[in-house]
Amino acid sequence: MALLSLRDISLSFGDPPLLDGINFNVEVGERIAIIGRNGAGKSTFLKLLQAQLEPDLGEIVRSQGLSIATLAQEVPADLPDGSIFDVVFAGASRNRDSDGDWQLEHQVSQVISRMELEPDAKVRNLSAGLKRRVLLARALATDPDILLLDEPTNHLDIAAIGWLERFLLREQRTLIFVTHDRMLLRRLATRIVEIDRGQLADWACDYTTFLERKQEMLDTEASHAAKFDKKLAQEETWIRQGIKARRTRNEGRVRALEAMRELRRARRQRVGNVRFSVQESNNSGKIVIETEDATFCYDDAEPTLRDVSTTILRGDKVGIIGNNGTGKTTLLRLLLGKLSPTRGTVRHGTRLEIAYFDQLRAQLDERKSVLDNVADGNDRLTINGQPRHVLGYLQDFLFSPDRARSPVAQLSGGERNRLLLARLFSQPSNVLVLDEPTNDLDLETLELLEQLLVEYPGTLLVVSHDREFLDHVVSSTLVLEGGGRVGEYAGGYEDWTRQRPEANRPKKSSAKKSGAKKTQGKSAKPQTPQPRKLSFKEQRELEALPERIEALETEQKELHESMADPNFYQRGGSAIADARTRLAELDVELETVYTRWTELEEPTS
């Protein structure tokens, strides 16, 4: 039996309906990704599942005693203070009869340990990423049947995203999550559900397979629509012949035409895509930015950046990677000359025209309209030498005329990002600087932005935690590695993970307690791991691992292919649930085997 079922659900806040007669089931062990364009109804859909909203029509059937826990997009302003244990325990015991439940205390302690948190640490002193981890611990401590995650990677740094991904893969839980992070989708989702024009498109496959099948579906839909429109045009021509169409024997054809007209009126078009174009400027000099041993400190504190030496040439596309609080924005400002180095030099090339995207969106005036933020009261803009009406330009960024006249204060996060990009791209530039440009953008807009930046002939500096975005766009990365050090690597995120020093790789064991111990009057020297020789048993285990991995991956592939077959869902409910459970087990087994392989290939004493 399904944990949760939605039957013929409709919900509307106006016309057209946000959800229109949808059906949806959740089985044990599934990891379901909910995707769709901004405004398609993803957050509304999650509220229906949580019973925060009631549908206009249809019914929601929940299994007896079903518990659902949620991780929201943002850290709430009213998050209680106190230790991590107290906050997690208080949240988990909210629906319990007694706060002194020793079983709950044990459960909370286990969850905190699995999530590598310090139970006595004060929540107020934690970073935003660790606060999100505390909220996830609070949700898991209730041992929910279904865990809902709304944009779980929002505003997390790459290290925190990687930890979350590995943790969710290890947890054998039923997940429903909304995300625009494509790498998380590829690694976590076993089923994709897309909300599009009020309907749910349900795909029992991974994200890569979903993209292929969705394109085939869109091509078929476009072909059918074209044939229908051609037939409708022929019938409209016939009806205009007058007397011939009014003969009694043709009344059925007239009624059929009226039905076709109604079908055409009811057809809901897909939301259009953003049409990005950058206003180009004259070429800059060959050298854009050159730094030599540049160090920067705030006041008399330890250096935020230490001995940064790099040369950025015309046409380079440079990604900046680092954990939150390590100085990414400080590095950007130093490179752009907005901060002067405490020591060392920063030189700029000639003829630089810089356009800057600010992640805090401080360049937008909340009191002004969308129009005035882009054109400052003018009716027209000049884009690459061609005059354009500002309303037409904004429609390229999916702002209708009415929305373009709205004040910025009324815009959603995704709309604000699109507005800032519209403002940015209306300015001539040969150097683009983007600080977290992908926040709140839907998948289609992300892909179009990527394409534009790849084709951009100028120089690009981009700070991002979106791993796939970095892989697709940048040609080199500057990585803040801690202690003010900045490493330079060729390629994007995946290239950096292969090249980075062992000290910066994710730890496979549980995190140690914070605070390094010191010897008498001296800091303890870091111990360099020494390679050791494998035992005979370990050597045999290492030799057997490739064959085991191949067997697991083959079984995983066969299961994916089987579940992609439409006839698969004609089997009994228990067979479907068993297959999905096995698929989840395979993901965990593969993760464990790969980790063991790494340990045996790089043994330390």
Secondary structure, DSSP 8 states (H G I E B T S, - for coil): --SEEEEEEEE-SSSS-SEEEEEEEE-TT-EEEEEE-TTSSHHHHHHHHTTSS--SEEEEEE-TT--EEEE-SS--TT---SBHHHHHHHHHTTTSS-TT-HHHHHHHHHHHHHTT--TTSBGGGS-HHHHHHHHHHHHHTT--SEEEEESTTTT--HHHHHHHHHHHHHS--EEEEE---HHHHHHH-SEEEEEETTEEEEE-S-HHHHHHHHHHHHHHHHHHHHHHHHHHHHHHHHHTTGGGGGSGGGHHHHHHHHHHHHHHHH-------------B-----SEEEEEEEEEE-STTS--SEEEEEEEEETT-EEEEE--TTSSHHHHHHHHTTSS--SEEEEEE-SS--EEEE-TT-TTS-TTSBHHHHHHTT-SEEEETTEEEEHHHHHHTTT--HHHHTSBGGG--HHHHHHHHHHHHHTS-BSEEEEESTTTT--HHHHHHHHHHHHH--SEEEEE---HHHHHHH-SEEEEEEETTEEEEEESSHHHHHHHS-GGGS--SS----SS--EETTEE-------B----HHHHHHHHHHHHHHHHHHHHHHHHHHHHHSGGGGGS-HHHHHHHHHHHHHHHHHHHHHHHHHHHHHS-B-
